[in-house]
């Protein structure tokens, strides 16, 4: 299974052999004529003198800063308000990409599907392939439209859809939690401080077990003991983790909707916009910082998801992600400029 991952890696490696060198790299190496030809091919203009001049000036500035060391670069960043704004927006894009909860779906998709009541392990594993497939398909969709639609408009519209998807995903889990088999309190023995009304709220307590004559009939919520372990012949349905619900299918539908909007928007645009908003002299440092932000919040979300489902319930966790994403939408609405078509040498003006 792990060996399959080499296939796309080999394809990508072969594809990279066909990539031309960038005009910046060619100017840096003194190959001005080749850089001119590359720029003419990219821009569609024969006269690229102005572009070459801007690239040369930026390279000289970058060389000056980098040759003086890291601390000098930090001082220059701290003196430049546009660069600080750009880095703040870039890091915010990466942070909210993760705070939208995408990696809870990607990492815990099998667990989430089982939480929805699909107890067959083999079926749950196969269904967990759906999120990855949808993510890949709509990332390709984003690639086809990203140069046709303004970045800002695409991000804000799809982020609204992502928020709706998170609300619907939480709503699906909420419906499931209310439609599992009811509990007969007269015959139940599981001691908790919470009100247990259904199979779902019963097995939410790690020590409790729900048992019934079948998956949709009223049953008992017990604390298993030697004398009371739900072993009666008619108790054919006994669960300690996953309860049946007639609405389990809604998890798959809402998950697909959520991932489709996420992958079309902030899933790809966080990286695209980050590659466009930094002036060349600070681009390497700024991209490293934004990438570090992405992985830090990735770790935070991955570590806290299961704890959040225990504290807030599964639907509460997704509604929390929706609330956080709303904050991100408001931030980007007021602070994110349009970057499509802006040369790297002029991006500093966007935040002036």
N, C-alpha and C positions, 0 to 999 in steps of 0.2 A: 504493500500500500504506500509506504513512504517513498518508494522508488518512482512512483507515478509523478511525484513533484519535480523530477528531473526533466520531464517532457516540456512543460512551458518554459523552464529555465534554458533549455537548449534552444528552443525557438526564439526566445528573447535574445540570447547570445548571438545567434546567427543574424537576426534582424539588425542588431546594433552594428554589425560589420558593414551594413549598407548606409549607415547614417553619415552625413557629411560633417566635417568639423565646423564649429560655429565661427562666425565672423570675428567675435571677440578673441577666441583662441588664436586664430590666424594672425590678427593684428599683434597680439602679444608675442607671437613667434617671428614677427617681422615679415610675414607673407601678406603684404598689403594687396597685391594684385589678386591673389586667391580670395582674400576677404571681400574685395570689391565685387568679384564675380558671384560669391555666395550671397551677398546683400542684394545684388541686382536680381538674382533668382528668387529670393524670398519676397522682396518688396514689389517686384515687377517694374522697377524704374531703372533706367540706364545710368542716371546721375545720382550717385549715393555719397557724394563728397561730404555733405552735412552729417550723414550718419557715421561715416568713418571718423570725422573730426570729433564727434561726441564720444565715440568708443575710445579713441586715443586719449582724450582728456580724462575720462573716467578711469581708464587703466592707470594713468599716471598718478591720479589721486589715490587709487586703491594701493598701488605699489608704495607710495609715500607713507600711508597709514600702517600697512601691514609690516613694513620694514622696521617700524619703531616699536613693535611689540604689542602684546594683547592689552596691556593697561592703557597704552596710548589710544588704541581703538575704543576702549570703554569710555575714555574721557571725551573722545570725539562724538560718540553716540550720545553721551549725556548732555552735550552742548547743542545737539541738533533736535529741535522740537519735532519737525516732520518725521525724522527717523524714529524717535521714541513713540510717536503716535502709530507709525506703521508697524513697529514691533508689537505694540500693545494689541492692535487689531489682528495681526497675524497669529499671536499666541491665543487670543480669544477665539479665533476661528477653530484652532486645533483643540482647545479646551472644550468648546461647546459641541464640536463633532463627537467627542467621547461622552460628554454629559447628556447627549441625546439618547444614550443607552444602547448604541448599536452593538457593542461587543458583549453585552449581556445576551443579546439575541444570537450572536455568532458563536460565542463560547458555550453558552448554556442552552442552545436550541433543543437538544435532546431532553434535558431536564425540564425545560419549559413545556415541551409537548407532553411529557409524562405528567407534569403538574395539571395539565388540562384534562387528564383522565384517560389518556391512551397508555395502557399498562403493558402492551406487548413490546418488549425491548427491541426486537428486530424491526418492527414497524416504526417505532419512534426514531431509531437510528436512520432509517431510510428517509423518513419525513424531515429529519434534521438537515438533509442535503438541500432541501428546497431553499432555505434562506441564502446559502452560498451561491446557488444557481441564479436566483433572482438578483442578488447583489452584483454578480458578474454581468448579467444581461443589461441591467439598467446603468451600470458604469459605462458600458458601450454606448447606450443611448445618450448618456451625458456627453460622451466624446463627440458624437455626431452633431449635437446641437449647440455645443459650448461656444463655437465661433459665430453662430447665427443669432444667439440671444444674448443681450447684455448680462454680464456676470451678476451684477447686483440684483436685477429683476429675477433671474433664474434662482439665485440663492434665497431671496426672500419668499418667493412663491412656493418653492419646494420645501422650505423650512416650515411654512404654515402647514403644508401637507404632512410633514413629519410630526408636527405637534398633534394634528388630528389623528394620525396613525397611532401615536402613543396613547391618546385618550381612548381610542377604540380598542386597543390591545388591553388596556386596563379594564375597560368596560366588558370585554369578553371574559376576562378572568373573574370579574365581579359577578356576571351572569352565571358562570359555571359554579361559583362558590355558593350560589343561592338555589341551585337546581339539582344538587346531589340528594341522595336518599335521606329522608328525615330521621331524627333520633327519637326513640321512645324513652323518655326520662325515667319512667317508672322502673325500668329494668336496666338502667345504666349505672355504672359504678366508677367511672373515671372522674377523680376529684380534681377540679380546676376552679379558678376564680372567674372564668369566662362563661358566658351563656353558650352552651353547645346545642345547636338546632339541627345540624345536618352532618352527613358523613364527612364533608369537607372540613367543617369546623372541628370535628372530632379528631381526625388524623393530623390536624395542624399541631396538635400536642404530641410530642415525640413518644410519649409513653402509652398513648391511648390507641385502641383498636376498634374498628367498626365491624360489626357482623350482622348479617341478615340472611333471609331465605333466598334473596336474589339481589341483583345490583340496584334495583330501583324501588325496593320495598322498605318500609320503615324497619329500623333495626336498633341494635344496642350499641352504646359507646362504653367500652369497659377498660379497666386497667387489668391486663391479663395476670392471673395468679394460678396456682396449682389447682385450685378448686373452681375457678371461673375463667375458662380459656376459650369460650365459644366453640366447643368441640361437639355440640349436639348435632345429630345426624342431619337435621333440617337446615342447619346454618351453613349453607353452601358458599355464601359470599362473605369473605373475611379479608379486610384490607387494613394496612397500617400506614400507607403513604399516598395512594392514588385512588380517587373515587370516580365512579362513572357519572357522566353528565351528558344529556342529549345535545348539548351545545359545544362539545369539544372541537368540532370542525371550525368554529368561529376563530379559534386561535390561529389556525393556518391562514385563513383568509386575511385577517387583520395584520398578521405578521408580514405577509406578502405585500400588502398595501404600504405598510410602514417602510419596509426595506426598499421598495421601488422608489418612493419619494426621497428617502435618505440618500440612496446611491446616485440618483439623478442630480441631487443638489449638493449639500454640504459634504457628503462623502468624498466627492471628487473636487469640488470647488475650494475646499479648505486648502488643498495642496496647490491647486492652480493659482488661486489668488495670492497665496504666500510666495509663489515663484515670480509674481509680477509687481509687488508693492515695495520692494526694497531697492534703493540705489545700489549700483554695482559695487561701490567701495565697501559696503557693509553686508552685502548679500549673503556671503558664506556664514558669517557669525549669526545673522538674524535667522536664517533658515535652520541652523543648528539649534538655536534657542526655541524656535517654534516646534521643531520636531521633538525636542526633549519634553516640551509641554504636552504634546500629544501622548507620548508614552507614559508620562507621569499620571495623566488623567485616565488613560487606559488601565493602568495598574489600580488606581483608586476605584474605578467602577467594577473591575473584575473582582477585587477583594471584598467589596461591600455588598454586592448584589444579593447573595444568599442571606446575609444578615438582614438586609432591608426587607426581603420577603417574609422573614420571621417577625420583624418588628412592625412593618406597615402592611403586611400581606402582599401577595404578588401584584394585585391590581393597584395597591397603594404605591408600590415602587415605581410602576410605569406612570402613574399620575404625577409622582414627584419629578420624574424625568421630563414629563410634558411641561410642568411648571418652570423648571430650570431652562428648558429650551425656549419658552416664551420670553424669558429675560434676555436670552441670546438674540432672539429676533428683534426685540426693541433696540438693543445695542447696535446691531448691524443696520437697522433702518436709519438710525441717526448718525452713525459714524463711518459706515463703509462707503467709500467712493467707487465709482465705476472705473474698472481697470482695463477693459477691452480696448485694444488698439493703442495703448499708451506705451511708447518705447521705454525700455529699462533706464535709459539715460535721463528720462524726464519724470520718473515716478515720484521723485522727491516733491515735485510741485503739487501732487495730489493732496498732500497733508500740510501744505504751507498755510 
